Amino acid sequence: MPFPRTWVEELIIEWLQLEGFLAQSNLPVAVARAGGRLEADVVGARVKQGSLQIWHIETGQLSGGPKSTESVRKKFSEIVVKSVTDHFRQKFSFSGRNPEYKKMYIATVSTKPVARDLTAFGITVETVPQFIRKRVLPTIQAWKQSPPHQPRSKGHVITLPESNWLLQMLDHLTAKGLLILDRDEQETD
């Protein structure tokens, strides 16, 4: 499995794995017209209740304007969705009905108009702080309340797997009261 290119991609992979997904970064999806290959930043898949669920997540900056919107839309084009779907159908030997395919964009920087435009195309857009507050921290808490492996004796603290170093850092910062969780984030227009 290729390494994630950014810490945001690594955070998404750790989160998806804690959610029970098989997660991959930089998944080859197509060949560009000018050469080279196109890749999906992070994709997670799992079979749940007889259904294949695929979460395709791209990351980066949404600086504004139609070019930004069109650039992100291309990352979720029909060719890309088909390639990702075919990849995970094969990985899971899944021949059932069409998968649930969720499209997300986690923005390190975002403007509201671009986020609204992408939402109209079925792409969920969240900034990194929103993603951490709405998704990552609740997943950590849920996992710790019901871990796959219980401690051998009572009174032991449940900790995240060592390989989830970014999730561990967020959990530690939260436990020490160093994260502000209830403040609305300031976004640019």
N, C-alpha and C positions, 0 to 999 in steps of 0.2 A: 504494500500500500504506500503510495507517495506521501511525503510529508506535507502537512499544511504549510501554506506560504506565509500566513500571518497569525498573530496570537488570537485574532477574532475567529479565524477558521478553526484553530485548535480548541478554543472555548466551545464552539458549536459542536465539534466532534465529540468532546467530552460530555456535553449535555445530551446529545443524541444517544450516546452509548448508555448513559445513566437512565434514559427513557426506554431502553430496550431495543434500540435500532442497531443494525449493522451499518456502520458509517464509513464512508470513503471520501477522500479529498482528491481534487484534481482528476476527476473521472473523465477520460477521453470520451467526447460525444460526437464530434464531427471533424471534418477537414475544412479549413478556411479556404476561400477562393484564392487568396494570394499565397497559399501554402501554409504549412504548420497545422496544428490541430487545435480545436476548441475544447475546453474542459469545463466541467461543472465544478464550482468551488467546493461544495460539500453536499453530499447526498446521503440520506439515511433511509433504510428500508427495513420493514419487519412484516411478518404475517401475524395478524391479530384477528381472532374470531373468523377465520377462514377468508380474510381479505388481505390483499397486499397493500400496505401503506408505504408511500414514497414521499419523503420530504426533501425537496430540492431547495438548497439555500445558497444564495449568492451574497457576496459581501463587497463593500467598497464605499465610495463617496457618491452622493447624489447632489451634484452641485447646482443643478437647475437647467431649465430649458428643454426644448423638444429633443435635442441630441442625447441628453442624459436619459430621458424616458425611453427613446427608441433603442439605445444601447442596452439598457436593462431588459427590455422586451425581447430582444434577440437572444439573450441568455436563456430565455424560457420558450424559445420557438418550438413549433411542432416537431421539427427534426430533432432538436435536443430532447424534448419530452419522450419521443419515440425511442431514441437511443438509450436514455436512462431507463425507461420502462423495460425495454428488451433485455438490457443488462441484468436487471434485478429479477425479471421473470426467469432468466437462465440460472442465476445464482441460487434462487430458491426453488428451482424446478416447479414454478408456479404456472398452472395453465387455467386458473379460474378466471372470473370476470375481470373487467378492466380495473386497474388499481385505483385507489384513492391517491391522487397526486396533488400535493400541497406545494405551492410556490411561495418562497419567502425571500426578502432582501433585507439583510441586516446592514444598516448604514452607519459608517463611522462619522459621517457628516451628512446632514439632510436638510432639504428645504421642503416646507409643507406642500407647495404646489406640485412638485415632482412626486412626492409620496401619494398625494391624492390621485394624480394621473395613473400611477401604477396600480393603485388599489382598484381603479375602474377596470383594469385588465386582469383582475383575479390574483394579483401579487400582494401578499401581506408585507408591509414595510414597517420596520421598527428600527429605532436607533439602538446603538449598543446599550446605553443605560436602560432603555425600555425593555429590551430583550433580557437583560440581567434581572431586572425587577419582576417582570411579568412571567418569565419562563424559567430561567436558570435557578434562582433562589427557591421558588416553590418546588422545583424538581428535587433539589438537594434535600429540602425538609421532608418531602414525601419519601424519598429513598431512605433517609435516616430513620424515619418512623417505621418503615417496613423493609429492612435490608434483606438481601437474599440469603445472608448468612448471619445467624444470631451469635452474639458473643457466648463463650462457654460458661461464663459466670455472670451473675447479676451485678449491676453497678458499673459495668464497663461502659465507656463512652463509645458510641458508634462513630466510626470515622469512614470517610470516603476512601476508595481504592487509591493507593499511592500513585498510580499512573495518571490520575486526574488532578494534576498539580494546579491548574487554574481554578478548578472547582474547589479544591482545598483552600486556595488562597481566599476566594470569595467567602467560603464558609467561615474561615478564621476571622476575616475582617467583619463579617456580620456578627459573629459571636462576641467580638471585642467592641461592638458598637461604632465601628469606624466607617460604616456605609450609611448614607442617608437614604432611607427607603421610601419615605412618604412625601418627598418634595417633588413637585412637577418640574420637569426639565425645561430649560429655555431652548426654544428652537427658533431658527431664523425663518423669515418669510420670503 
